[in-house]
Amino acid sequence: MQKMKTIGTCLAMLAGLAGTQVATGQTLDLGVKAGVNYGMLHSGAGAVSDASGKTGWHVGLFARTGNDFYFQPEVNYTSFSSEFSYEGQVYEPRFRQLNVPLMAGYRIISNGNMNLRVSAGPDVNLNLNTPVAPQATSYRRFTVGGVLNAGVDLGRATFDVRYSRGLTDINEGLKQKTGVLGFSVGFKIQ
């Protein structure tokens, strides 16, 4: 419950920041997005083998405030899985997460209806389910990562490619960190 309050507080602060940006003449775009993910669990444990990624999907909301330099918070529901072997048994944990990236970015090309942009920043993830894990290990409910994003805006349409890498272990016993490559299409509603 405390983690949900923390995320709620962060979102409220972001909303206040967005309001300040609009009041000072900065642009504000609000939008929706959806896409596909390819998720993988990277492990530092020698007992984990045959790791492979699986496809998933995501949907979300974004805000982008600023001009050439901008701030882009998001709230996404994301689904992904991975497969690996541990002590002779195959596991395929499936994750359903609330993902909140907080990116700062720069518009490399900005000419009205076409923008090319790059961004990066931290992201926090909250597991909404309990993925199956090997005995005596478990997947954390809350993790922190970093995200790199490149995108193009064509009018109100947005296209993004993103890589999110876990900075904290999602499973301490297996020394696993997430790696999620995502492709999304979005639409600016404001």
Solvent accessible surface area in square Angstrom, and as a share of the most:
residue,aa,sasa,rsa
1,M,177,0.79
2,Q,129,0.57
3,K,83,0.35
4,M,90,0.40
5,K,123,0.52
6,T,63,0.36
7,I,9,0.05
8,G,37,0.35
9,T,78,0.45
10,C,45,0.27
11,L,60,0.30
12,A,66,0.51
13,M,131,0.58
14,L,23,0.11
15,A,68,0.53
16,G,45,0.43
17,L,72,0.36
18,A,15,0.12
19,G,42,0.41
20,T,76,0.44
21,Q,47,0.21
22,V,74,0.43
23,A,89,0.69
24,T,93,0.54
25,G,61,0.58
26,Q,56,0.25
27,T,69,0.40
28,L,37,0.19
29,D,25,0.13
30,L,62,0.31
31,G,2,0.02
32,V,64,0.37
33,K,18,0.07
34,A,47,0.37
35,G,19,0.18
36,V,87,0.50
37,N,7,0.04
38,Y,100,0.38
39,G,0,0.00
40,M,42,0.19
41,L,1,0.00
42,H,64,0.28
43,S,43,0.28
44,G,60,0.58
45,A,23,0.18
46,G,84,0.81
47,A,55,0.43
48,V,19,0.11
49,S,55,0.36
50,D,115,0.60
51,A,42,0.32
52,S,47,0.30
53,G,12,0.11
54,K,63,0.27
55,T,107,0.62
56,G,13,0.12
57,W,119,0.42
58,H,16,0.07
59,V,67,0.39
60,G,11,0.11
61,L,109,0.54
62,F,10,0.04
63,A,17,0.13
64,R,2,0.01
65,T,4,0.02
66,G,4,0.04
67,N,69,0.36
68,D,69,0.36
69,F,152,0.63
70,Y,10,0.04
71,F,47,0.20
72,Q,4,0.02
73,P,14,0.09
74,E,3,0.01
75,V,43,0.25
76,N,5,0.03
77,Y,69,0.26
78,T,14,0.08
79,S,6,0.04
80,F,4,0.02
81,S,7,0.04
82,S,0,0.00
83,E,51,0.23
84,F,2,0.01
85,S,18,0.12
86,Y,37,0.14
87,E,139,0.62
88,G,84,0.80
89,Q,107,0.47
90,V,94,0.54
91,Y,29,0.11
92,E,61,0.27
93,P,1,0.00
94,R,126,0.46
95,F,0,0.00
96,R,76,0.28
97,Q,7,0.03
98,L,32,0.16
99,N,17,0.09
100,V,1,0.01
101,P,1,0.01
102,L,43,0.21
103,M,0,0.00
104,A,67,0.52
105,G,11,0.10
106,Y,86,0.33
107,R,19,0.07
108,I,93,0.47
109,I,71,0.36
110,S,61,0.39
111,N,100,0.51
112,G,69,0.67
113,N,119,0.61
114,M,65,0.29
115,N,15,0.08
116,L,59,0.29
117,R,0,0.00
118,V,62,0.36
119,S,9,0.06
120,A,42,0.32
121,G,21,0.20
122,P,70,0.44
123,D,2,0.01
124,V,33,0.19
125,N,14,0.07
126,L,2,0.01
127,N,2,0.01
128,L,81,0.41
129,N,48,0.25
130,T,128,0.75
131,P,10,0.06
132,V,103,0.59
133,A,25,0.19
134,P,1,0.01
135,Q,172,0.76
136,A,109,0.84
137,T,28,0.16
138,S,79,0.51
139,Y,22,0.08
140,R,89,0.32
141,R,127,0.46
142,F,56,0.24
143,T,9,0.05
144,V,50,0.29
145,G,0,0.00
146,G,22,0.21
147,V,4,0.02
148,L,119,0.59
149,N,8,0.04
150,A,39,0.30
151,G,3,0.03
152,V,47,0.27
153,D,0,0.00
154,L,94,0.47
155,G,32,0.31
156,R,126,0.46
157,A,30,0.24
158,T,3,0.02
159,F,85,0.35
160,D,18,0.09
161,V,58,0.33
162,R,29,0.11
163,Y,81,0.31
164,S,19,0.12
165,R,86,0.32
166,G,4,0.04
167,L,115,0.57
168,T,48,0.28
169,D,31,0.16
170,I,2,0.01
171,N,0,0.00
172,E,110,0.49
173,G,53,0.51
174,L,1,0.00
175,K,115,0.49
176,Q,0,0.00
177,K,61,0.26
178,T,16,0.09
179,G,3,0.03
180,V,21,0.12
181,L,64,0.32
182,G,9,0.09
183,F,101,0.42
184,S,10,0.06
185,V,86,0.50
186,G,7,0.07
187,F,99,0.41
188,K,21,0.09
189,I,99,0.50
190,Q,108,0.48
